[in-house]
């Protein structure tokens, strides 16, 4: 069983790699957006709270997001495993997630860390053609990542999670091959 978290800055290719890994290893792929949409569609109490907050244009607070992630993981605890994409984004979320893993009996959670230079990330995001991908907005997202999200990786290192540092530059399939080789060589059933 694989229990994975994919980590890296905006534009590193987390979503793309998570989809490929989930498909190849038959894992549940949990992205923050997908988890929120499922909770809202299902009409769970947390989903209703999240919808009201999102409809007002605000970010879903940690306690609601953590609750939704816990429900999603618990509902699929008998699956072949999972890959989390886009969560945790803060140290508080990482600490809460460690508690969820402990509660659900999930040990041996591995972290895939995609490493890409800032210049390439900026170029990638600007080339996507999204209206919110201006150079200033992209640089701001990278600064927020370094300040708020990068410390999560240190937390997982100190927590004893296996961290696989993978260069996220190059061809998508080559990057994926590196990820799969790293996690399967270091996998225990």
C-alpha positions as CSV (number, residue, x, y, z in Angstrom):
1,X,0.0,0.0,0.0
2,X,1.3,3.4,-1.0
3,X,0.6,6.5,1.1
4,X,2.1,9.5,-0.6
5,X,2.2,13.3,-0.4
6,X,3.4,15.2,-3.4
7,X,5.0,18.4,-2.6
8,X,6.6,21.3,-4.4
9,X,6.2,24.9,-5.4
10,X,3.4,26.2,-7.7
11,X,4.0,25.2,-11.3
12,X,6.3,22.2,-10.3
13,X,3.8,19.8,-11.9
14,X,2.4,18.2,-8.7
15,X,-1.1,17.7,-10.2
16,X,0.2,16.2,-13.4
17,X,2.5,13.8,-11.6
18,X,-0.1,12.9,-9.0
19,X,-2.6,11.9,-11.7
20,X,0.0,9.7,-13.5
21,X,1.2,8.1,-10.2
22,X,-2.4,7.5,-9.1
23,X,-3.2,5.9,-12.4
24,X,-0.1,3.7,-12.6
25,X,-0.3,2.5,-9.0
26,X,-4.1,2.4,-8.7
27,X,-4.2,5.0,-5.9
28,X,-6.8,7.4,-4.8
29,X,-5.7,10.9,-5.9
30,X,-6.8,13.6,-3.4
31,X,-6.3,17.2,-4.6
32,X,-7.4,20.0,-2.4
33,X,-9.9,21.2,-5.0
34,X,-11.3,17.8,-5.7
35,X,-11.8,17.0,-2.0
36,X,-13.6,20.3,-1.5
37,X,-15.8,19.7,-4.6
38,X,-16.7,16.2,-3.4
39,X,-17.6,17.4,0.1
40,X,-19.8,20.2,-1.4
41,X,-21.5,17.9,-3.9
42,X,-22.1,15.2,-1.2
43,X,-23.7,17.9,1.0
44,X,-21.8,16.9,4.1
45,X,-21.9,19.3,7.1
46,X,-18.3,20.4,6.4
47,X,-19.0,20.6,2.7
48,X,-21.9,23.0,3.3
49,X,-19.7,25.2,5.6
50,X,-17.0,25.2,2.9
51,X,-19.4,26.1,0.1
52,X,-20.7,29.1,2.1
53,X,-17.2,30.3,2.7
54,X,-16.1,29.8,-0.9
55,X,-19.2,31.4,-2.2
56,X,-18.3,34.5,-0.2
57,X,-14.9,34.5,-1.9
58,X,-12.8,33.5,1.1
59,X,-10.4,30.7,1.7
60,X,-11.6,27.6,3.5
61,X,-10.1,27.7,7.1
62,X,-7.7,25.0,8.3
63,X,-10.2,23.4,10.7
64,X,-12.8,22.8,7.9
65,X,-10.2,21.7,5.3
66,X,-8.5,19.3,7.8
67,X,-11.9,17.8,8.7
68,X,-12.8,17.3,5.0
69,X,-9.4,15.6,4.4
70,X,-9.8,13.3,7.4
71,X,-13.3,12.3,6.2
72,X,-12.0,11.6,2.7
73,X,-9.1,9.5,3.9
74,X,-11.2,7.6,6.4
75,X,-13.8,6.7,3.7
76,X,-11.1,5.2,1.5
77,X,-8.9,3.6,4.1
78,X,-9.3,0.2,2.6
79,X,-8.1,1.3,-0.8
80,X,-4.7,0.5,-2.4
81,X,-3.4,3.8,-1.0
82,X,-3.5,7.4,-1.8
83,X,-1.5,10.4,-3.1
84,X,-2.3,13.8,-1.5
85,X,-1.8,16.8,-3.8
86,X,-2.0,20.4,-2.5
87,X,-2.3,19.5,1.1
88,X,-0.8,20.2,3.6
89,X,0.1,23.8,2.7
90,X,0.9,25.1,6.2
91,X,2.7,23.8,9.3
92,X,-0.6,23.7,11.2
93,X,-2.1,21.5,8.4
94,X,0.9,19.2,8.5
95,X,0.7,18.7,12.2
96,X,-3.0,18.0,12.0
97,X,-2.4,15.6,9.1
98,X,0.2,13.7,11.1
99,X,-2.5,13.3,13.8
100,X,-5.0,12.0,11.2
101,X,-2.5,9.5,9.9
102,X,-1.9,8.3,13.5
103,X,-5.6,8.0,14.2
104,X,-6.2,6.1,11.0
105,X,-3.2,3.8,11.5
106,X,-1.4,5.1,8.4
107,X,2.3,4.7,8.9
108,X,5.2,4.9,6.4
109,X,3.8,8.0,4.6
110,X,6.3,9.1,2.0
111,X,6.8,12.6,0.6
112,X,7.7,13.3,-3.0
113,X,9.4,16.7,-3.2
114,X,9.5,18.2,-6.7
115,X,12.4,20.6,-7.1
116,X,12.3,23.2,-9.8
117,X,14.3,26.5,-10.1
118,X,12.3,29.7,-9.7
119,X,13.2,30.9,-13.2
120,X,11.6,27.8,-14.7
121,X,8.6,27.9,-12.5
122,X,7.9,31.5,-13.5
123,X,8.4,30.7,-17.2
124,X,6.0,27.7,-16.9
125,X,3.3,29.6,-15.1
126,X,3.5,32.6,-17.5
127,X,3.3,30.3,-20.5
128,X,0.0,28.7,-19.3
129,X,-1.9,31.8,-20.4
130,X,-4.1,32.0,-17.4
131,X,-5.4,35.5,-16.6
132,X,-4.2,35.3,-13.0
133,X,-0.7,34.3,-14.0
134,X,0.9,37.7,-14.2
135,X,4.6,37.9,-13.4
136,X,3.9,39.8,-10.1
137,X,1.2,37.3,-9.1
138,X,3.5,34.3,-9.9
139,X,6.4,35.8,-7.9
140,X,4.1,36.5,-5.0
141,X,2.8,32.8,-5.1
142,X,6.4,31.6,-5.0
143,X,7.2,33.9,-2.0
144,X,4.1,32.7,-0.1
145,X,5.1,29.1,-0.9
146,X,8.6,29.7,0.5
147,X,7.3,31.4,3.6
148,X,4.3,29.2,4.4
149,X,4.6,25.9,2.7
150,X,8.3,25.1,2.4
151,X,8.6,24.7,6.3
152,X,6.2,21.8,6.0
153,X,8.9,19.8,4.2
154,X,11.3,20.3,7.2
155,X,8.5,19.2,9.5
156,X,8.1,15.9,7.6
157,X,11.9,15.4,7.6
158,X,12.1,15.9,11.3
159,X,9.0,13.6,11.8
160,X,10.9,10.8,10.1
161,X,8.9,10.6,6.9
162,X,10.9,9.3,3.8
163,X,11.5,12.3,1.5
164,X,12.2,11.8,-2.1
165,X,13.8,14.8,-3.7
166,X,13.1,14.7,-7.4
167,X,14.1,17.2,-10.1
168,X,10.9,18.4,-11.6
169,X,12.5,19.8,-14.7
170,X,12.5,17.9,-17.9
171,X,10.1,15.6,-19.7
172,X,6.9,14.6,-17.8
173,X,7.5,10.9,-18.4
174,X,11.1,11.1,-17.3
175,X,10.2,12.8,-14.1
176,X,7.5,10.3,-13.5
177,X,9.9,7.4,-14.1
178,X,12.3,8.9,-11.5
179,X,9.4,9.2,-9.0
180,X,8.2,5.7,-9.5
181,X,11.7,4.2,-9.3
182,X,12.4,6.1,-6.1
183,X,9.2,5.1,-4.3
184,X,9.0,1.5,-5.4
185,X,12.7,0.8,-4.5
186,X,11.9,2.1,-1.0
187,X,8.5,0.5,-0.6
188,X,7.5,-2.1,2.0
189,X,4.1,-3.7,1.7
